[in-house]
Amino acid sequence: MRYWRILMVPIVLLWAVLGSCSSSEVTQTGSNPGPGDRGRPGGGRTVESRAISIRAYRAKREPISTYIVSNTTLEAIRKVTVYARLNAIIEEIMVEEGAFVGEGDVLLRLEDREVRNEYEQASIAVDEAVLGLRQGEVQVQLSAADYERSLDLFEQRLISKQEFDQVTLTNRIDGLALETAHQRLEAARARLRAASIQLEYTEIPSPIDGVITERLVEVGDRVNGNEEVFSVSEFPPLWARIFVPERNLPQLKVAQKAQVRVDTFPDQDFEATIKLINPTVDATSGTVKVTFEMERTDRLRPGMFGTVYIATETRPDAIVIPKKAVLRERDENRVFVITAENLVEKREVVLGFSEEDRVEILEGIQEGEDIVTVGYEGLADGYAVNIISWEGAPPPEEPSVSVASEPASSPEERGPADRLSPPQGRDTPARQQARRRSPGSRGPGGQTMPPEMVDRMMDRLMQNPEVKEEYEARLARDPELATDSEKKRIFTQEMMRQFRGDFRRQ
């Protein structure tokens, strides 16, 4: 507090130098109470010095809905884990996480020297088996011819039975040899097929079209058969699953639209459509699983956490205010309404639909009335307030009130209506309000403030956190405040009036 008193001294002195006439008028207004101020606490101070700075909102009509709200985690339609089928060392990885792949695209290659050597040996074995089979077939043909000749000779009793039996035995042995050659060929071919499969396993393909969501190995790792190496997810679209109470079932139907807001993009709503409503109710929790299909967009990813909003009823023309403006007192909801005299009135209100930071007012507030949203902690009925900013876009500016300076006249010269009016020299609350609404571009006493003086005063005022916060809020709405000397001068004058009152209260 002592620091701010020291800081405010040169600012007040500078203000006094710029407009001694206006300063004396303010001092007179603050030191000479009017007839209505005498005998009251705080009499003799201006209305502006007693006003409490607040932030306001003008009630207006907007659509508002009631929702079924539930948390969810986005899921891929299908997720597949890719396994290695061979014990080998990883030689090359073809894709990284986040890559889109098609079915059959190679994800990684394993070292294949041993497998390829086995394949080549199996191929040679097949060739040898084929050659052996052909030799066996020729031998069987020769043996069959010998058997036929021997049979004729034996029937003519030209050879002995012993010689015929020898030819018959040789023929049978050659037949068995041919069968063995066939078996050897089949075995060689089976070995070749196995080696071919092992060779294919050295390249691991994607089983589906999708996105690589996880890579579990590195180049040089030795993998074993049935070891996980990749995860591939099929999306978009994504799915979102929630569980809703069974009492809400009549409000839901397949193809119904909803909005999903994910933590990654809190200011954007994504459209979702009910794809499936589970036909059974969970007896333990009394809920039903509802599956949504998300809109197709490259911004959403599996695993994102979000909130599903299903609108069940909408009121298109409701009076809506910020929820933070509502005070809960003894089971009653109240708000501070700002009157035309910049005084506040505490009113009880009846609430309707509630939607995140907004709430519907069924009774108690009319469209166009101004209410307090920030700064009501120290307020009570009849307190004066000073609106320093507005929630959202400020309402249209009201016409400025111009207070003309007229020569003083005696009571005898004034008519009946004039006698009821305040004296022209007094600084009335209406005039103070008119000055606040139309600050003008000049300093006290009508003197124009030089830009360099405005900059010096701004530097001092910006050391106050409240002034700095107000400046940043206005700068966000009007970027020209940083460069337009006229707007800077108006802002400086407004803050000086505010701090002049604060300094006197200290």
Secondary structure, 3 states (H helix, E strand, C coil): CHHHHHHHHHHHHHHHHHCHHHHHHHHHHHHCCCCCCCCCCCCCCCHHHHCEEEEEEECEEEEEEEEEEEEEEEEEEEEEEEECCCCEEEEEECCCCCCEECCCCEEEEECCHHHHHHHHHHHHHHHHHHHHHHHHHHHHHHHHHHHHHHHHHHHCCCCCHHHHHHHHHHHHHHHHHHHHHHHHHHHHHHHHHHHHHHHHCCEEECCCCEEEEEECCCCCCEECCCCEEEEEEEEEEEEEEEEEEHHHHHHCCCCCEEEEEECCCCCCCEEEEEEEECCCCCCCCCEEEEEEEECCCCCCCCCCEEEEEEEEEEEEEEEEEEHHHCEEECCEEEEEEECCCCEEEEEEEEEEEEECCEEEEEECCCCCCEEEEECCCCCCCCCEEEEEEECCCCCCCCCCCCCCCCCCCCCCCCCHHHHHCCCCCCCCHHHHHHHHHCCCCCCHHHCCCCHHHHHHHHHHHCCCHHHHHHHHHHHHHCHHHHCCHHHHHHHHHHHHHHHHHHHHHC
